[in-house]
Amino acid sequence: MLEHNGKTYVCALDLGFDIIRGKWKAVIICHLADGPKRFLALQRVTNGVSQKVLSECLSQMEDEGLVSKRVFLETPPRVEYSLTEKGAELVPAIKSIEAWSLRHYAEEEETAK
């Protein structure tokens, strides 16, 4: 058993999946792997996430040390999000799951069209 932030986990895998759980976190990591993005750019590429949910996900990911937020002192203010070293370490695992999905389920996608 593991404990993290007051929660108990069955194993390290359970903890890892809890940190990236949800519809958007892995997608955000995937898009930030290409480089820093501004909030609205992230919202556009995630295609469907609300501002509230995106803001919550980014905040949670920032708290976990996966994402960093850089505020530029400009008028109007500009904010960019990027992966930390810790967040970047997740990219190969997420890309591997993405490749697996394409390998095994891309045919279903083509058939549905």
HUQUI-V309047 format. One record per pair of residues at least 24 apart in sequence whose C-alpha atoms are under 6 Angstrom apart, sorted by the first residue. I is the first residue (numbers start at 1). J is the second residue. D is the distance in whole Angstrom. If there is no record, write none. Layout:
# HUQUI-V309047
<<I | J | D> <I | J | D>>
This chain:
# HUQUI-V309047
<<32 | 82 | 6> <36 | 81 | 5> <36 | 82 | 4> <37 | 80 | 5> <37 | 81 | 5> <38 | 79 | 6> <38 | 80 | 4>>
